[in-house]
């Protein structure tokens, strides 16, 4: 039993770290009402996805895919390329989300989701009374 645990569970520690990081990010997104904390949780979740893809692309004793003498095992560059693109998209998404939070803060004077929903309900009920 101990051999099974050590050979299957401990040897794949990077996948366990990925799961923990992704769950921390998901919990942060779900549990907090502050929009800035939700963006931070999204970035943590995204880091877990990056770790998962990069760790899946590792080839033992693999080298960079450059033709050279003496090397027969090469790493696949596709996961790294995809994650580089995902990092750029993640930075752009984070910047856009922060821009939205700034505009929401300027308009509603809060970044708390429950207060925003309350103010939105209040505005919609006032508009209904005007009709």
C-alpha positions, 0 to 999 in steps of 0.5 A: 500500500505504501509503495502504491502511494509513494509511486503514484501519489507522491511522484505526481506532486506537480499535478497535486500542486496544480489542483490545490492552486486551481481550487484556491483560485476558484474558492477566491472567486466564489467566496469573495464579493470584492471585485478586485479579490475576484480578479486576483482569484481568477489570476490564481486559477489561471496560474494553476492552468499554466502549471498544469499545461507546462508540467504535462509538456515536460519530456524526461531527458528531452532537449530543445527542439533544435536539430543537433548531433547526439540528441534524439529526444526532444521536448514538444514546444507546443505547450510552452507556446500555448502558455505564452499566448495564454499569459499574454491573454491573461494580462490583457484580461486582467488589465481590462477587468481592472479598467472595468472595476475602476469605472464601476468604482467611479460610478457606484463608489464601491467595488463590493458585489452585494452593494452594487446589486443593491444599488442596481435594484434601487435604481431599477425600482426608482425607474419603475416608479417613474413610469 
